[in-house]
Amino acid sequence: VSFLGNWTAMIHNPYDKWVYAVGSVFEKQGIGVPIGLGNQFGESVSLETTPLKLFSFKPRIEVEGNFKSNETISVRVRFQFADNTLSNPVVKSFTNSNAVWLSDDDIMQLYPSQNIVLKVLFDAKCSSSSTDASVTISGYGTTG
């Protein structure tokens, strides 16, 4: 009985053993992040891969819209760990529409020496009392 259909068609399996793997690859696109006003971070948005745990993640932050004079949008990225603690944050600031990938150095700031990453938290704030900007997160990674 084959309930996986063509899923195993490209896998050479001469001994008809169950095919398994340690982890998987994922991609997330267009996750909207609410922007807090008056220099206060808005509600956090989390990226989770439950029941699997994050092994690696490479996020892209995109800020779009019309910026006012002296307006700054700051986006904070943090990891939440299995012991319910949070990593040190990485904050990226924008004064105009732009998209950036977190660098390897940014990612290394998020990882502790040892812990299990449960989710990635994103939140954003604006330096002014109103904004026309929007923040979206995309990225890819591995789980296990």
MARTORZA-683674 format. One line per 10 residues: number of its first residue (from 1); their letters; for each residue x, y, z of N, C-alpha, C, O, CB. Coordinates in nm, 4 decimals. Glycine has a CB too. Layout:
NUM = A = X:Y:Z:X:Y:Z:X:Y:Z:X:Y:Z:X:Y:Z | ...;
This chain:
1 = VSFLGNWTAM = 0.0852:-0.1178:0.0000:0.0000:0.0000:0.0000:0.0891:0.1232:0.0000:0.1800:0.1339:0.0824:-0.0966:0.0003:0.1224 | 0.0646:0.2147:-0.0901:0.1418:0.3385:-0.0970:0.0511:0.4568:-0.0694:-0.0313:0.4934:-0.1532:0.2100:0.3537:-0.2344 | 0.0658:0.5169:0.0479:-0.0149:0.6344:0.0798:0.0618:0.7642:0.0561:0.0053:0.8725:0.0720:-0.0619:0.6278:0.2243 | 0.1907:0.7552:0.0180:0.2693:0.8749:-0.0097:0.2672:0.9125:-0.1573:0.3142:1.0204:-0.1933:0.4120:0.8546:0.0358 | 0.2143:0.8271:-0.2428:0.2038:0.8592:-0.3842:0.3391:0.8884:-0.4459:0.4344:0.8129:-0.4267:0.1121:0.9770:-0.4040 | 0.3478:0.9978:-0.5199:0.4708:1.0339:-0.5898:0.5764:1.0953:-0.4998:0.6867:1.1243:-0.5462:0.4397:1.1288:-0.7000 | 0.5460:1.1158:-0.3725:0.6419:1.1773:-0.2811:0.7730:1.1010:-0.2768:0.8793:1.1618:-0.2637:0.5832:1.1860:-0.1418 | 0.7675:0.9678:-0.2877:0.8894:0.8864:-0.2827:0.9370:0.8430:-0.4210:1.0304:0.7635:-0.4312:0.8661:0.7640:-0.1969 | 0.8758:0.8926:-0.5256:0.9098:0.8483:-0.6604:1.0550:0.8786:-0.6975:1.1159:0.8022:-0.7723:0.8173:0.9135:-0.7603 | 1.1112:0.9874:-0.6471:1.2470:1.0268:-0.6835:1.3515:0.9739:-0.5857:1.4694:1.0065:-0.5991:1.2563:1.1772:-0.6912;
11 = IHNPYDKWVY = 1.3115:0.8940:-0.4888:1.4043:0.8427:-0.3883:1.4364:0.6975:-0.4203:1.3465:0.6140:-0.4297:1.3450:0.8560:-0.2450 | 1.5656:0.6675:-0.4370:1.6090:0.5304:-0.4605:1.6020:0.4559:-0.3279:1.6767:0.4870:-0.2351:1.7536:0.5254:-0.5210 | 1.5132:0.3586:-0.3186:1.4885:0.2862:-0.1941:1.4771:0.1365:-0.2250:1.3672:0.0812:-0.2215:1.3590:0.3388:-0.1234 | 1.5902:0.0703:-0.2553:1.5836:-0.0692:-0.2990:1.5385:-0.1672:-0.1917:1.4990:-0.2792:-0.2240:1.7165:-0.1110:-0.3490 | 1.5435:-0.1273:-0.0632:1.5087:-0.2209:0.0438:1.3695:-0.1934:0.1017:1.3306:-0.2546:0.2012:1.6129:-0.2140:0.1548 | 1.2949:-0.1022:0.0402:1.1593:-0.0682:0.0844:1.1525:-0.0348:0.2331:1.0604:-0.0773:0.3028:1.0651:-0.1828:0.0542 | 1.2497:0.0411:0.2809:1.2515:0.0872:0.4196:1.1796:0.2216:0.4280:1.1738:0.2954:0.3296:1.3978:0.0989:0.4732 | 1.1245:0.2537:0.5461:1.0588:0.3830:0.5668:1.1618:0.4940:0.5493:1.2708:0.4875:0.6061:0.9924:0.3907:0.7082 | 1.1274:0.5954:0.4709:1.2170:0.7065:0.4452:1.1952:0.8123:0.5530:1.0824:0.8565:0.5752:1.1940:0.7655:0.3029 | 1.3028:0.8527:0.6198:1.2912:0.9560:0.7228:1.4119:1.0481:0.7152:1.5118:1.0173:0.6502:1.2792:0.8929:0.8644;
21 = AVGSVFEKQG = 1.4004:1.1616:0.7829:1.5097:1.2583:0.7845:1.5125:1.3270:0.9197:1.4172:1.3185:0.9971:1.4947:1.3622:0.6700 | 1.6206:1.3939:0.9468:1.6375:1.4619:1.0749:1.5622:1.5939:1.0776:1.5086:1.6304:1.1822:1.7853:1.4856:1.1034 | 1.5560:1.6654:0.9690:1.4936:1.7971:0.9686:1.4318:1.8305:0.8356:1.4138:1.7448:0.7491:1.5936:1.9021:1.0049 | 1.3998:1.9567:0.8216:1.3391:2.0012:0.6969:1.3798:2.1453:0.6687:1.4382:2.2129:0.7535:1.1851:1.9882:0.7028 | 1.3480:2.1903:0.5488:1.3741:2.3266:0.5053:1.2396:2.3971:0.4955:1.1406:2.3365:0.4542:1.4515:2.3303:0.3683 | 1.2350:2.5246:0.5329:1.1097:2.5988:0.5234:1.1349:2.7387:0.4682:1.2472:2.7892:0.4694:1.0409:2.6069:0.6608 | 1.0265:2.7996:0.4198:1.0297:2.9371:0.3713:0.9017:3.0059:0.4178:0.7934:2.9477:0.4116:1.0441:2.9427:0.2147 | 0.9146:3.1272:0.4634:0.8002:3.2091:0.5028:0.8101:3.3402:0.4251:0.9191:3.3945:0.4068:0.7971:3.2344:0.6592 | 0.6947:3.3905:0.3794:0.6954:3.5150:0.3019:0.5837:3.6077:0.3450:0.4739:3.5638:0.3792:0.6830:3.4853:0.1533 | 0.6137:3.7376:0.3429:0.5122:3.8402:0.3594:0.4427:3.8431:0.4939:0.3221:3.8672:0.5000:0.4119:3.8241:0.2562;
31 = IGVPIGLGNQ = 0.5152:3.8191:0.6016:0.4563:3.8254:0.7357:0.4532:3.9721:0.7789:0.5579:4.0351:0.7938:0.5376:3.7372:0.8389 | 0.3338:4.0257:0.7986:0.3199:4.1648:0.8389:0.3516:4.1853:0.9860:0.3112:4.1056:1.0707:0.1804:4.2135:0.8096 | 0.4239:4.2923:1.0159:0.4606:4.3248:1.1538:0.3961:4.4579:1.1905:0.4227:4.5583:1.1245:0.6163:4.3310:1.1717 | 0.3108:4.4616:1.2953:0.2497:4.5885:1.3366:0.3557:4.6870:1.3852:0.4513:4.6484:1.4525:0.1453:4.5644:1.4473 | 0.3383:4.8126:1.3511:0.4337:4.9168:1.3911:0.3759:4.9954:1.5085:0.2675:5.0530:1.4988:0.4661:5.0122:1.2716 | 0.4492:4.9969:1.6187:0.4104:5.0777:1.7334:0.4465:5.2236:1.7081:0.5444:5.2532:1.6395:0.4782:5.0263:1.8623 | 0.3685:5.3127:1.7628:0.3894:5.4564:1.7407:0.4515:5.5204:1.8641:0.4517:5.4618:1.9724:0.2560:5.5266:1.7056 | 0.5044:5.6420:1.8464:0.5604:5.7159:1.9585:0.6786:5.6471:2.0232:0.6944:5.6541:2.1451:0.4554:5.7389:2.0606 | 0.7619:5.5810:1.9451:0.8827:5.5123:1.9927:0.8544:5.3948:2.0865:0.9401:5.3575:2.1666:0.9717:5.6108:2.0631 | 0.7341:5.3360:2.0769:0.6989:5.2178:2.1547:0.6821:5.0997:2.0584:0.6110:5.1105:1.9585:0.5681:5.2418:2.2384;
41 = FGESVSLETT = 0.7470:4.9883:2.0883:0.7343:4.8720:2.0011:0.5911:4.8226:1.9994:0.5239:4.8190:2.1025:0.8285:4.7600:2.0457 | 0.5452:4.7844:1.8808:0.4117:4.7291:1.8643:0.4074:4.5833:1.9063:0.5048:4.5291:1.9586:0.3657:4.7435:1.7200 | 0.2939:4.5213:1.8828:0.2747:4.3804:1.9172:0.3735:4.2930:1.8405:0.3977:4.3137:1.7216:0.1298:4.3364:1.8874 | 0.4295:4.1957:1.9102:0.5248:4.1034:1.8479:0.4529:4.0051:1.7572:0.3410:3.9620:1.7848:0.6046:4.0275:1.9547 | 0.5196:3.9715:1.6493:0.4750:3.8657:1.5588:0.5776:3.7548:1.5708:0.6981:3.7803:1.5697:0.4602:3.9166:1.4089 | 0.5298:3.6310:1.5825:0.6245:3.5208:1.5977:0.6237:3.4301:1.4760:0.5207:3.4084:1.4122:0.5925:3.4402:1.7226 | 0.7399:3.3787:1.4464:0.7559:3.2782:1.3427:0.7942:3.1503:1.4154:0.8972:3.1445:1.4825:0.8640:3.3201:1.2338 | 0.7105:3.0478:1.4016:0.7351:2.9210:1.4688:0.7282:2.8074:1.3681:0.6661:2.8195:1.2625:0.6338:2.8987:1.5827 | 0.7919:2.6990:1.4019:0.7879:2.5797:1.3172:0.7468:2.4582:1.3996:0.7943:2.3472:1.3757:0.9251:2.5553:1.2505 | 0.6584:2.4797:1.4962:0.6118:2.3741:1.5864:0.5549:2.2579:1.5059:0.4822:2.2828:1.4097:0.5055:2.4286:1.6847;
51 = PLKLFSFKPR = 0.5835:2.1346:1.5391:0.6521:2.0870:1.6588:0.8031:2.0821:1.6446:0.8724:2.0486:1.7407:0.6020:1.9516:1.6946 | 0.8562:2.1145:1.5270:1.0009:2.1111:1.5076:1.0651:2.2358:1.5683:0.9974:2.3357:1.5923:1.0354:2.1002:1.3573 | 1.1940:2.2294:1.5926:1.2693:2.3407:1.6484:1.3556:2.4025:1.5392:1.4027:2.3331:1.4491:1.3564:2.2945:1.7680 | 1.3756:2.5325:1.5482:1.4575:2.6025:1.4493:1.6049:2.5651:1.4651:1.6596:2.5696:1.5752:1.4394:2.7551:1.4625 | 1.6676:2.5286:1.3547:1.8122:2.5078:1.3538:1.8813:2.6324:1.3004:1.9808:2.6782:1.3566:1.8499:2.3840:1.2688 | 1.8283:2.6864:1.1925:1.8862:2.8075:1.1344:1.7742:2.8882:1.0699:1.6702:2.8343:1.0319:1.9979:2.7730:1.0300 | 1.7975:3.0172:1.0586:1.6972:3.1050:0.9996:1.7660:3.2280:0.9443:1.8524:3.2861:1.0099:1.5890:3.1445:1.1032 | 1.7284:3.2679:0.8238:1.7860:3.3864:0.7584:1.6703:3.4787:0.7203:1.6065:3.4575:0.6172:1.8723:3.3469:0.6310 | 1.6420:3.5819:0.8026:1.5277:3.6699:0.7743:1.5631:3.7897:0.6868:1.6757:3.8396:0.6875:1.4688:3.7192:0.9035 | 1.4634:3.8334:0.6122:1.4709:3.9537:0.5299:1.3634:4.0496:0.5817:1.2465:4.0128:0.5933:1.4508:3.9210:0.3756;
61 = IEVEGNFKSN = 1.4042:4.1717:0.6125:1.3136:4.2742:0.6638:1.2901:4.3757:0.5536:1.3848:4.4303:0.4970:1.3709:4.3427:0.7920 | 1.1633:4.4008:0.5234:1.1299:4.4986:0.4200:1.0396:4.6066:0.4799:0.9355:4.5771:0.5387:1.0606:4.4297:0.2984 | 1.0816:4.7309:0.4638:1.0032:4.8451:0.5098:0.9677:4.9272:0.3873:1.0554:4.9650:0.3096:1.0814:4.9312:0.6160 | 0.8384:4.9549:0.3699:0.7904:5.0297:0.2534:0.6983:5.1411:0.2998:0.6409:5.1349:0.4086:0.7170:4.9364:0.1532 | 0.6849:5.2426:0.2163:0.5900:5.3499:0.2440:0.6535:5.4873:0.2310:0.7709:5.5016:0.1970:0.5321:5.3334:0.3826 | 0.5721:5.5873:0.2591:0.6183:5.7255:0.2549:0.6649:5.7670:0.3939:0.5874:5.7639:0.4895:0.5064:5.8201:0.2038 | 0.7900:5.8053:0.4046:0.8466:5.8455:0.5325:0.8371:5.9966:0.5476:0.8608:6.0718:0.4530:0.9931:5.7987:0.5449 | 0.8021:6.0395:0.6684:0.8007:6.1819:0.6999:0.9432:6.2266:0.7296:1.0320:6.1436:0.7488:0.7064:6.2121:0.8205 | 0.9647:6.3561:0.7332:1.0947:6.4106:0.7686:1.1322:6.3638:0.9095:1.0512:6.3730:1.0017:1.0939:6.5659:0.7599 | 1.2531:6.3144:0.9258:1.3065:6.2661:1.0538:1.2323:6.1445:1.1107:1.2455:6.1153:1.2296:1.3022:6.3774:1.1544;
71 = ETISVRVRFQ = 1.1558:6.0741:1.0294:1.0874:5.9539:1.0760:1.1804:5.8335:1.0648:1.2470:5.8152:0.9629:0.9576:5.9298:0.9955 | 1.1847:5.7519:1.1695:1.2661:5.6304:1.1707:1.1788:5.5130:1.2124:1.1063:5.5198:1.3117:1.3884:5.6453:1.2663 | 1.1869:5.4055:1.1349:1.1215:5.2795:1.1702:1.2313:5.1854:1.2177:1.3306:5.1649:1.1479:1.0405:5.2182:1.0481 | 1.2132:5.1279:1.3369:1.3083:5.0317:1.3915:1.2397:4.8967:1.4028:1.1276:4.8871:1.4526:1.3628:5.0781:1.5297 | 1.3075:4.7927:1.3564:1.2544:4.6561:1.3615:1.3475:4.5738:1.4507:1.4687:4.5690:1.4295:1.2425:4.5925:1.2166 | 1.2873:4.5092:1.5512:1.3642:4.4305:1.6476:1.3401:4.2822:1.6212:1.2271:4.2392:1.5982:1.3255:4.4676:1.7942 | 1.4486:4.2052:1.6249:1.4427:4.0604:1.6046:1.5002:3.9947:1.7297:1.6070:4.0327:1.7777:1.5215:4.0162:1.4747 | 1.4273:3.8947:1.7822:1.4737:3.8201:1.8994:1.4362:3.6738:1.8838:1.3414:3.6403:1.8128:1.4137:3.8782:2.0303 | 1.5115:3.5867:1.9507:1.4761:3.4458:1.9611:1.4109:3.4221:2.0963:1.4511:3.4805:2.1970:1.6008:3.3546:1.9424 | 1.3089:3.3350:2.0978:1.2558:3.2844:2.2246:1.3016:3.1399:2.2361:1.2856:3.0606:2.1433:1.0974:3.2963:2.2321;
81 = FADNTLSNPV = 1.3590:3.1069:2.3516:1.4187:2.9762:2.3717:1.3273:2.8830:2.4497:1.2250:2.9255:2.5035:1.5506:2.9902:2.4430 | 1.3648:2.7558:2.4555:1.2848:2.6531:2.5214:1.2656:2.6807:2.6700:1.1659:2.6375:2.7279:1.3493:2.5179:2.5028 | 1.3591:2.7520:2.7329:1.3457:2.7835:2.8755:1.2704:2.9157:2.8965:1.2722:2.9718:3.0061:1.4846:2.7908:2.9416 | 1.2040:2.9652:2.7902:1.1209:3.0857:2.7922:1.2006:3.2151:2.8092:1.1432:3.3187:2.8426:1.0201:3.0750:2.9028 | 1.3318:3.2103:2.7868:1.4121:3.3318:2.7885:1.4197:3.3882:2.6475:1.3883:3.3198:2.5501:1.5540:3.3042:2.8447 | 1.4617:3.5139:2.6377:1.4760:3.5802:2.5081:1.6229:3.6118:2.4820:1.7000:3.6376:2.5744:1.3910:3.7096:2.5027 | 1.6593:3.6092:2.3554:1.7958:3.6442:2.3166:1.8159:3.7949:2.3270:1.7206:3.8710:2.3439:1.8263:3.5955:2.1732 | 1.9410:3.8356:2.3168:1.9685:3.9776:2.2988:1.9087:4.0188:2.1650:1.9123:3.9404:2.0701:2.1229:4.0083:2.3049 | 1.8543:4.1383:2.1547:1.7897:4.1778:2.0286:1.8890:4.2257:1.9232:1.9988:4.2720:1.9542:1.6883:4.2870:2.0548 | 1.8470:4.2132:1.7994:1.9116:4.2800:1.6873:1.8095:4.3801:1.6358:1.6962:4.3427:1.6058:1.9582:4.1776:1.5741;
91 = VKSFTNSNAV = 1.8479:4.5067:1.6251:1.7564:4.6118:1.5803:1.8102:4.6728:1.4522:1.9263:4.7130:1.4450:1.7378:4.7210:1.6896 | 1.7250:4.6792:1.3519:1.7583:4.7439:1.2248:1.6710:4.8683:1.2113:1.5498:4.8623:1.2324:1.7373:4.6461:1.1029 | 1.7331:4.9816:1.1760:1.6610:5.1082:1.1636:1.6552:5.1510:1.0175:1.7497:5.1310:0.9411:1.7279:5.2181:1.2494 | 1.5408:5.2111:0.9802:1.5151:5.2526:0.8422:1.4658:5.3975:0.8417:1.3811:5.4351:0.9228:1.4109:5.1583:0.7739 | 1.5189:5.4779:0.7505:1.4710:5.6152:0.7325:1.4091:5.6347:0.5944:1.3665:5.7446:0.5589:1.5857:5.7146:0.7528 | 1.4049:5.5268:0.5176:1.3370:5.5266:0.3876:1.3032:5.3816:0.3520:1.3450:5.2886:0.4211:1.4266:5.5934:0.2756 | 1.2281:5.3636:0.2451:1.1908:5.2282:0.2021:1.3167:5.1504:0.1653:1.4029:5.1984:0.0917:1.0919:5.2329:0.0812 | 1.3246:5.0297:0.2186:1.4428:4.9490:0.1936:1.4140:4.8057:0.2381:1.3183:4.7801:0.3112:1.5673:5.0070:0.2675 | 1.4975:4.7135:0.1932:1.4903:4.5741:0.2366:1.6309:4.5283:0.2694:1.7246:4.5546:0.1940:1.4253:4.4827:0.1273 | 1.6459:4.4594:0.3823:1.7773:4.4086:0.4224:1.7633:4.2657:0.4733:1.6627:4.2292:0.5341:1.8413:4.4992:0.5311;
101 = WLSDDDIMQL = 1.8655:4.1864:0.4474:1.8789:4.0541:0.5075:1.9630:4.0713:0.6327:2.0578:4.1499:0.6323:1.9436:3.9501:0.4077 | 1.9309:3.9998:0.7400:2.0194:4.0017:0.8553:2.1508:3.9359:0.8154:2.1519:3.8328:0.7481:1.9549:3.9295:0.9779 | 2.2605:3.9960:0.8570:2.3923:3.9419:0.8250:2.4237:3.8239:0.9171:2.3537:3.8009:1.0157:2.5012:4.0515:0.8377 | 2.5281:3.7504:0.8845:2.5717:3.6409:0.9715:2.6110:3.6944:1.1087:2.5860:3.6288:1.2099:2.6900:3.5648:0.9082 | 2.6724:3.8133:1.1134:2.7081:3.8732:1.2424:2.5830:3.9045:1.3244:2.5817:3.8846:1.4458:2.7909:4.0013:1.2213 | 2.4772:3.9538:1.2577:2.3506:3.9793:1.3278:2.2946:3.8495:1.3854:2.2525:3.8455:1.5010:2.2474:4.0442:1.2323 | 2.2943:3.7447:1.3057:2.2399:3.6161:1.3494:2.3202:3.5621:1.4677:2.2627:3.5067:1.5615:2.2405:3.5143:1.2330 | 2.4522:3.5778:1.4638:2.5361:3.5283:1.5734:2.5066:3.6005:1.7046:2.5255:3.5426:1.8116:2.6836:3.5442:1.5381 | 2.4607:3.7255:1.6987:2.4225:3.7974:1.8204:2.2994:3.7340:1.8855:2.2818:3.7424:2.0070:2.3952:3.9455:1.7885 | 2.2145:3.6708:1.8046:2.0919:3.6110:1.8560:2.1149:3.4770:1.9247:2.0436:3.4417:2.0186:1.9937:3.5934:1.7442;
111 = YPSQNIVLKV = 2.2146:3.4025:1.8779:2.2375:3.2679:1.9311:2.3182:3.2727:2.0600:2.4206:3.3407:2.0665:2.3096:3.1809:1.8277 | 2.2731:3.2011:2.1629:2.3539:3.1876:2.2844:2.4540:3.0739:2.2644:2.4650:3.0188:2.1549:2.2636:3.1612:2.4100 | 2.5253:3.0399:2.3687:2.6191:2.9289:2.3560:2.5447:2.7967:2.3385:2.5847:2.7138:2.2568:2.7111:2.9223:2.4786 | 2.4359:2.7760:2.4151:2.3562:2.6544:2.4014:2.2124:2.6843:2.4416:2.1884:2.7382:2.5496:2.4147:2.5391:2.4877 | 2.1190:2.6509:2.3581:1.9772:2.6583:2.3904:1.8989:2.6107:2.2695:1.9558:2.5946:2.1615:1.9352:2.8030:2.4315 | 1.7699:2.5882:2.2857:1.6832:2.5429:2.1778:1.5932:2.6587:2.1376:1.5217:2.7138:2.2214:1.5992:2.4181:2.2205 | 1.5961:2.6957:2.0114:1.5152:2.8070:1.9611:1.3737:2.7567:1.9323:1.3551:2.6661:1.8511:1.5792:2.8696:1.8326 | 1.2743:2.8154:1.9988:1.1347:2.7793:1.9746:1.0715:2.8674:1.8679:0.9975:2.8184:1.7825:1.0547:2.7892:2.1035 | 1.1002:2.9974:1.8722:1.0398:3.0886:1.7753:1.1252:3.2127:1.7585:1.2103:3.2442:1.8416:0.8982:3.1274:1.8183 | 1.1001:3.2821:1.6489:1.1644:3.4098:1.6216:1.0577:3.5171:1.6390:0.9487:3.5066:1.5828:1.2287:3.4138:1.4771;
121 = LFDAKCSSSS = 1.0893:3.6204:1.7171:0.9957:3.7294:1.7436:1.0396:3.8547:1.6684:1.1574:3.8903:1.6669:0.9857:3.7578:1.8955 | 0.9414:3.9210:1.6059:0.9654:4.0459:1.5356:0.8697:4.1508:1.5900:0.7515:4.1224:1.6094:0.9482:4.0286:1.3820 | 0.9188:4.2710:1.6147:0.8311:4.3837:1.6451:0.8942:4.5097:1.5877:1.0128:4.5120:1.5549:0.8072:4.3978:1.7991 | 0.8138:4.6138:1.5760:0.8603:4.7359:1.5103:0.8055:4.8584:1.5820:0.7017:4.8527:1.6478:0.8183:4.7374:1.3620 | 0.8773:4.9692:1.5679:0.8311:5.0957:1.6240:0.8648:5.2086:1.5295:0.9544:5.1983:1.4457:0.8932:5.1210:1.7622 | 0.7898:5.3175:1.5455:0.8090:5.4371:1.4649:0.8426:5.5524:1.5598:0.7890:5.5601:1.6704:0.6813:5.4691:1.3783 | 0.9296:5.6398:1.5171:0.9699:5.7514:1.6020:0.8634:5.8608:1.6095:0.8698:5.9471:1.6970:1.0995:5.8101:1.5513 | 0.7670:5.8580:1.5201:0.6637:5.9625:1.5195:0.5300:5.9071:1.5694:0.5186:5.7888:1.6011:0.6471:6.0213:1.3775 | 0.4300:5.9940:1.5756:0.2989:5.9545:1.6296:0.2078:5.8918:1.5240:0.0990:5.8447:1.5571:0.2297:6.0752:1.6905 | 0.2502:5.8906:1.3984:0.1769:5.8236:1.2905:0.2746:5.7872:1.1802:0.3827:5.8449:1.1693:0.0624:5.9139:1.2352;
131 = TDASVTISGY = 0.2350:5.6908:1.0989:0.3232:5.6500:0.9890:0.2414:5.5913:0.8752:0.1330:5.5370:0.8961:0.4279:5.5477:1.0377 | 0.2951:5.6033:0.7548:0.2372:5.5399:0.6367:0.3188:5.4177:0.5955:0.2904:5.3550:0.4935:0.2290:5.6401:0.5205 | 0.4194:5.3844:0.6746:0.5089:5.2739:0.6406:0.4480:5.1395:0.6806:0.3559:5.1333:0.7621:0.6450:5.2926:0.7091 | 0.5002:5.0339:0.6226:0.4626:4.8978:0.6596:0.5892:4.8131:0.6672:0.6883:4.8401:0.5993:0.3606:4.8374:0.5575 | 0.5834:4.7102:0.7512:0.6978:4.6203:0.7705:0.6530:4.4787:0.7394:0.5506:4.4331:0.7902:0.7548:4.6301:0.9161 | 0.7290:4.4090:0.6562:0.7028:4.2670:0.6294:0.8338:4.1883:0.6464:0.9436:4.2383:0.6222:0.6436:4.2467:0.4846 | 0.8163:4.0655:0.6883:0.9286:3.9751:0.7118:0.9148:3.8551:0.6194:0.8055:3.8016:0.6006:0.9348:3.9300:0.8609 | 1.0249:3.8145:0.5631:1.0326:3.6910:0.4851:1.1607:3.6205:0.5266:1.2465:3.6800:0.5917:1.0296:3.7190:0.3294 | 1.1735:3.4947:0.4892:1.2972:3.4263:0.5199:1.2883:3.2776:0.4971:1.1841:3.2244:0.4588:1.3366:3.4529:0.6604 | 1.4002:3.2116:0.5215:1.4079:3.0675:0.5063:1.4945:3.0116:0.6161:1.5675:3.0856:0.6820:1.4624:3.0286:0.3680;
141 = GTTG = 1.4874:2.8815:0.6364:1.5698:2.8201:0.7387:1.5551:2.6701:0.7389:1.4953:2.6111:0.6489:1.5351:2.8751:0.8741 | 1.6121:2.6083:0.8437:1.6052:2.4642:0.8609:1.5518:2.4330:0.9996:1.5677:2.5119:1.0928:1.7435:2.3989:0.8394 | 1.4882:2.3171:1.0122:1.4300:2.2746:1.1397:1.4698:2.1303:1.1690:1.5227:2.0596:1.0832:1.2755:2.2889:1.1376 | 1.4434:2.0899:1.2899:1.4694:1.9502:1.3253:1.3969:1.9119:1.4498:1.4071:1.7977:1.4946:1.6169:1.9253:1.3430;
